[in-house]
Amino acid sequence: MGKRIPKRTYRNIMNSLGGGTVPREGLGYIAVGREQEIDSLLRDTEVIEDGGSTFRFVVGDYGSGKTFLMQLIKEYCVKNDFIVAEADLSPDRALIGNSTKKKGLATYRELMANVSNKTNQSGRAIAKVMETWVNNIFARAAIIMTQNGETNIERVAEELMLQDCRKIQRFAYGYEFSQALRLFWKASRMSDIHTKMKKQEEVLRWFRGDFRNNQESKRTVGISASVQDDNWFDYIILWSQFFVLAGYKGFIVLIDELAYICNMSNGISRQNNYEKILMMYNSVLQGKVENLGIIMGGIPKSIYDKKRGIFSYEAMHSRLSTGVYQDPTIVNMMTPIIKVLPLKKEEMYVLLEKLSDIHADLYNYEKIITEEELVDFVKLAYIKRETSFITPRTMIRDFIQILDVKKQNPNKGIREILEAYRFAVDEEQSYEEI
């Protein structure tokens, strides 16, 4: 298999895929058949690093690999010095709510809880990033002192900190954000560890959007504005600027499960959320934002349904619909919508072969599934299920179960095991029909 994978990663891959979920690490080892999609999204990261911004929708049926693709991009980005935040929409999280149900604020809080970098890939990296910013300022100050003979590093560092704050202030709510940065800086210089941690946590609460209203923010940290349901994306823009100042290449925001907006029973709420998407989309693509990438994931209905999906909102429909001169049979990965298509049988075979290797290495046994048996499994699966219902998720889950049984019963053949799971081939159908 080439480079060996740590046992912990093996186990995470097998446990997650066997349970029908996407692993949180090791995705690059099992990525198959998404070269065009991956290349397109990775080109976006080059744009983001260069100071631009991008907005993409990743669309695919449940189990098609949509979430896998998004997590694969996350894995690449955090390893290459981007900051990534992710959130799934849910009944309690949307892009905007109302005065009582602050679902937009809830999404922001989820994003902040899931901020990841290279050293904190599972999230909750905000505090570490803030500390990195402080440390980087002192590193820059040391270089300046060497160059001009300055002797007071605290004075040089504070001036650099203020320069960063001034860069932030040109954006909406930038003054308040810079106030919070100065407060965190001030706390970081305190000698009493208890007071230092207390003050830093108060500021971090402000950054995370934990204050219920502006009054609580003013009372606690002295800042008259705070993250709220209607302005949270303005703070995402501010974060994209700050992360670059802290030494990162850019900020990638992943928002999955758009179906929850599509399924809202209240039509006004749906439209308000689509209006929020429009605002975000325009801000990103009109050049008002720097170093920011937005990727939203959803099933086809959440996008294309003209009664409840994003296409029900004409302003977004006109921006996202396919041009009249584009042949729908020709792949175009430069459009805002990336469609995750089913894996080909050959690609599925390669994927399952990788999994059989990982399974054998994880449980320390000689690989006991033959090439013929692997082909047999793929054929049987495609015979039993209609091609349109063949998804990586179901194929992988079934295959891992087969591997588990095969390991414990090495004398049993794949067909015998499949029949035990009631996946037997219809006697009237032959392999040649595949």
N, C-alpha and C positions, 0 to 999 in steps of 0.2 A: 504493500500500500504506500510505499515511500515513507515520508516523515511520520513517525509514530505520534499518536495522539495520547495525552495523559488519560489514565484510567477514569478520572473524574469526568472528563469530557465524554469518553465512551458512554459512561453510565447515564449522563445527562441526555445524550442523544437518544439512547435506547428507551429510557424511561419516558421521555417526552413524546417521542414518535409513537411508541407503543400505546400511550394514552390519548393519542389523537391531537396533541398540541405541538407547538413549535419550540424546539430547544432554544435556550438562551445563549448558548455558545456552541462553537464547533460547526456552524452552518456551512462554512467554506468547504469542509471535508465531504459534504454530501450534496453540494449544489450541482445539479445536472440540468441541461437543456434550457437555461435561462440566459444564455450568453448575450443576446441582443438587448434584453430588458436590463440586465446588469450593466452592460456597457453604456447604455443610454443614461441610466441614473448616476453612474460614476462620472460621466462627462459633466453632469450637473454639479458635482462636487468641485470640479475644476473651475466652473463659473463662480461658485460660491467663494472659493478660496481667493479668486481674483477680484472680489468685491461686489460681484453681482448677486442676484437672487433668483430662485426658481420655484415653480409651483407645479406639482404633478398629482394626478389621480391614478392610483393603481387599482384596477378593476378585475375581479375574478369571482367565480362561484365559490361557495363554501368548500374548503378542502382542495382548492385548485393550486395553492401555493402563493396566494396573495400576501398573506401575513409572513410566510417564509421569506419571500422576496424583500419585504420591508425590513425584517429582522436581519437579513443578510447585509443589506445596505448599512444598517446600524452597526453591525459588527465591523464592517470595513471602515466606517467613518471614525468610530472611537479609537480604533487601532492606528489611525492616521491623523490624530490630533484635532478632530472635530469634537464639538459637544453635541450630544444627541439627547432630546427629550421625547418621551412617548406617552400617549394616553389613548385608551379605548373609550369611545362614547358609550353611554349606557342610559338606562332610565333616569339616572341622577346626574349625568354629565352630557352637556350639549355644547354648542358654540355661543349660545346666548339664552338666558332664561327670562325671569322677570324679577320684580322687587322682592318676592317671597322665595321663589325657587331660583337661586343663583347658579344655574347649571353651567353657564360659561365660566364663572369663577371657579366652580368645582373642577372643570377641565383644566384650567390654569394650574390649580393646586396639584392635580394629578401629574401634569407635565413637570412641575417643579420637584415633585417627589421622585420622579423618574429621570432626572438629569444624570447623564452618564458621561464619563470620560475614560481615558485609557486605563487609569488605575482604579476606577469605580464604575465598572461596566454594568453593574446591576442597579444603578441609580443612586439617589441621595448624595450627589457629588457637589451640591451647591456650596457647602461650607468649605470643602477642600479647594474648589475653584477660587473662592474668595481669598483663601490663604495663599494660593498660588499667585494671585494678582499682587498681593502685598509683597511676597518674596521676590517676584519679578521686578517690582519697582526698586527694591533695594539692590538687586543685581544690576539694574540699569544705572542706579545712582553710583555704585562702586566703579563702574566703567567711566562715568563722567568725572568722578573725583581723580581717577588716574590720569585723565586727559588734561584737566585744567588746574590740578593742584588743590581743589576744594578739600577742606578738612572736616566739615560738619556734614556727615552722611544723613543725619536726620533732616536737616534743612533741605538738602538736595532731593531726598526721597519725597518729602512733603510737596515740594514744587512739582515733581513728576506726577504725584497723585492728583494735584489740582489741575494739571494739564489734561489728564485723563478725564476728569470730571467735566472740564469745559468742552471736550469733544462729545460727551454724552448729552450735554444740555441743548444741542441743536435740534433734538427730537422732542416730540410731545411727551410730557411728563419727565423730560430729561433733567429738569431742575430738581424735582423730588428724588429721582433715582440717584443723582449725584450727591444730594444731601445724605441719603442712606449710605452711599459709598464712603463719604467722609466720616460718618458715624462709625462704620465698621473699621475704618483706618484708625480712628482715634481709640477705639476699644482695643485694637490689636497692639497698640503701644503701651497699654496699661501694664504695670508691674504686678499688681495683685491678681492672681490667676482666677479667683472666684469672681471678682468684679468684672474682669475681662470676659469670662465665659458668659456671664449674665447679660452684659451689654451686647455682646456679639449675637447671642441668641435672640434678643429683642429685635435687632436689625434683621436677622435672618427670617424672623417671623414676618416682617414687613415685605422682604423680598419674595417670600413664599406665598403671599396673599392671604395670610392668616387673620388679618384684622377684619372685623365685621363691617366697619364703616370708617369714614374719614375721621370722625370724632375720636374713635378708639386709637387710630393711628397717631393723631395729634397728641393725645393724652399719654401714650406710651413712649413714642420715640421723637415727638416734636415735629413730625412731617404732616402737613395739612391735607395731603392727597394719598390715596392708597389704591391698590389693585382692586377693581370692582368688576361686576358682571359685564358692563358695557365697554370697558376700556382695556381688558386684559391683553388684547393683541398688541396694543401700543407698548406694553411692557415686554412682550416677546421681541419686538423690534429693538428695544433698548438692550435686552440681553444679548442679541446678536452683535451689537456694537461692543458691549462690555467683554464678551468672551474673546473677541479679537484683541482687545487691549490687554487681556490676561494672558495672551500668547497662543491662543488657539486659531485654527484656520477658518472657523465659521460655526454656524449653529444650524442643526438639522432638526426639524420638528415632525414627528410621525403621529398622525391621528387616524386611528382605525375605527372600523364599525360604523360607517356612515349610515348603515341601514337603520340605526336608531332614530335618525332624523326623518328618514323616509317613512317610518312607521308611526310617527307622532300622529295622534288622533286629531289634534287641534291644527287646522289648516294655517291659521295665523302664526302659530309657533313655528311650523315648518318653514313658512315663507320668511320669517324673521331670521331663522338660522341660515337659509340660503342667501339672504341679503348679507349676513355676516361673512359667508364664504366669498361672496362677490367683493366685499370690501377688502378682505384679505388678499384675494386673487389680484385685484387691481393694484393694491399697494405694492405687492411683490413684483409684478410684471411691468409696472410703470416706472420703475427705478427709484421709488421712494424708500426702499429698504436696501441695506447692504449686508452681504455675508450671511444670508438666510435662505434656507431651503425648506419648503413645506411639502410633505407627502401625505396625501389622504387616501385611505383604503376603503373600498366598499364593494358589495356585490353588484352585478349589473343593474338590478332593479333600483338601487339607491342612486344611480346616475341617470339611466335611460328612461325610466318610467315617467311619462309626460303628465301623469296625474299627481304623483306624490314624490318622485325623485327630483334630483337637481334640475333635470330638463323641464320640470314643471315651472321653473322660474326662468322666464324668457331671457332675462339678461345673461344668465349663465348658459342657457341653451345656445344662444347665438354665439357665445365665445367658445364653446366646447364641441359643437356639432361638426361633423366631417364636411369638408368642403365639397362642392358639387363636382369638382374635377378630380377628386381622389378616388381611385379604384379601391373599394373595400377589401379586395382580395390581396392587395399589396400591403405589406407591413411597413408602417411608418412610426418609428420610435421617437420622433421629434415633436409629436403632438402632446398637448397637456395630459391626455389620457393614455395610459399604458395598459393594454389588455393582456391579462395572464391567460394564455391559451393552454389547453390540455397537453400534457407531455406525450410525445410520440412513444409507440411501443418500444422502439430501440432505446430511447432515453430512459424509459421506465426500467428496462432491463439493466442498464448501466447503474442506475440508482440502487436497485435491489442488490446488485452485485457488491456495491460499496457497503451496503448495510450488512450483507452476509459476512464480509471481511471484518467489519467492526464488531459484529456479534461474536465471531470466533475469537478475536483478540480479547474482547472484554471477559469472556468466560473461559479463556485459556484452553481451547480445544482446537484440534485440527479441523479445518473447514470441511464439513460433511455434506454440504449440498452441492451437487454436481452442476455443471453447465446445462446438461440435459434437463435436470429437475427444475432449474431456474427458468428455462425456456418453457417447460411444462406448466409451471405456475402462472406465468404471464399469459400463456394461451388460454388456460382454464379460466382465469379471471376475466379476460376479454370476451370469452364465450358466455359466461354466466351473466355478466353485466352489460348493459348497453354502453357503447363507447362514450356517449354523452354523460354517463354517470361514473365513469372511471376517473377518479381523482387521485392525486398523489397521497392524500391523507388516508383514504380507505385502502388503497393498495399497500401502503407502507404498514398500516396497522395490522392488516391481515397477514402480511408477510412476516412481520416480527413474531406474531403468534405462531406461525408455522415454524419459524426458526427455533422458538422456545420448545415446541413439541418435538421437533426433529432432533434437537440436542439430547432430549431426555429419552427419545425412542429412535436411535440411529438406524435401526433395521427397517423402519417403516419408510415407504416411499412417499413422495409428495402427493401423488394422486390418492393414496390411501388416507393420508392425513386430511386432505381436502374433503374427501367424502365424509370423514368423521365430523367435519365442520359444516356438512350439508352444502358444499360447493361443488357437488359432482356435476360433470358435464352431461347435458342432455344427449342420450344415446343416438338421437337422430341427427346430431350435429357433429361434424368432423373438424379436425384441426385445419384442414385444407380450406375451410370456409373463412378462416380468419385472414 
